[in-house]
Amino acid sequence: MDFSHLLKKRLFSPGPTEIPLRSQFAAVDNNPYHRTQAFYSIIMNCLEFLKGFFGTETMPVILTASGTGAMEAALVNLTNPGTRVLMISGGRFGDRWIKMAQAYACETTVVAVPWGQSLSPDELLQQLKKNSGIQAVSFQAVETSTGAYFPVAELARTVRQNSDALVIVDALSSLLCHEMNMDAWGIDCVFAASQKGFGAGAGLSFIALSERARSRLSVRPRFYFNLVEEMQAQSTGKTAWTPGTQSILTLQASLKALSAIGREELYKFHRQMAYAVRAALAAMGIEPFVKDQYAFSVTPFKVPSDIAGEKLKATLQEKYSVTFAGGQDHLKGKVLRLAHLGFVDPFDLLAAIAALELSLKGHGYTKALGLGTNAMMQNFPMWGEK
Ligand SMILES: *Cc1c(COP(=O)(O)O)cnc(C)c1O
């Protein structure tokens, strides 16, 4: 019997993520006009919330562009042709940014971190010593393709104490799950996007520049991504261009909900969910892709070698209506990614782990059912003793 059409869709991709119903309802408005005081107030309200989550006193701006647009905005506004950028890459998103910087004729120094690993402040220091005259350092806080966390505070401090370079951080899949204190940590540019931890539709990104970054703006030609113009406009809630109005309504509702939970609680919650997922995988004999410095937002894991990862993903999807993300580039077929950012909760994850156990069994994996779900329940404090 096939009941799959009766199952709820359960989404565990590292963006897009589930949008809470209440936020979806908030967007039920007849195409709001953005040149109204009412809409300016909504923008201002979103910016206030974002400011808090970025850990900055400067106002971020909202761009109507996916996260890749924010990556480009950072490069276009903060680098010139020939700017020496030290780019740390530990996976697909780092690689994408390098390609982009090269397309913009930056002089890139690539620090290639093996996929699944992170970079220590000491290693970064060696790189800074070896490559003099670096004007900007960029990295992903969480490399979403591998699930590695880069120690943002320590890396930023290393750059600031040992060079004059700008620190540019792609926080797309870390914000709201890992601490971010842009000002206190001396970061010059941070960006994030709506479809990751924010529980809103895709198509918006958020970017903030430090005072230092604002004093070093590029001379590049730019128009849509002119951040100075955008900051000027958004200081009163006006956007330079037509924003993704419907998505902004969703975003505002989700930001309200996230803000009511509070930063510290969110970090603890996501850390604990990552821990519980790892405990579940361990009990099932499944190895997470990252050993030590792992993300609290997404857990990629190795598919047992005699099972085709893409087929396992298809079974999860088709039979159990559960969406995991696949591995990227050379990890395709070898790794699946289970994301727990945004509004995913432990009961959702219990369903994900149960579906994974069932799917693995369907593919001939012989471990008993219930090992993963059991471990998960034992390792989540709201259920267990700990
Ligand atoms: C998703 C993601 C991006 C790209 O964002 P899009 O919204 O898909 O353009 C960039 N960096 C990281 C770390 C991401 O997770």
The ligand as an ORCA input file, in Angstrom:
! r2SCAN-3c Opt
* xyz 0 1
  C      22.629     29.472      0.182
  C      23.957     30.053      0.318
  C      24.462     31.002     -0.596
  C      23.738     31.387     -1.861
  O      22.558     31.956     -1.666
  P      21.378     31.950     -2.769
  O      20.283     32.571     -1.962
  O      21.138     30.534     -3.150
  O      21.814     32.789     -3.881
  C      25.684     31.572     -0.343
  N      26.415     31.218      0.712
  C      25.992     30.294      1.588
  C      26.885     29.933      2.737
  C      24.765     29.678      1.425
  O      24.344     28.754      2.298
*
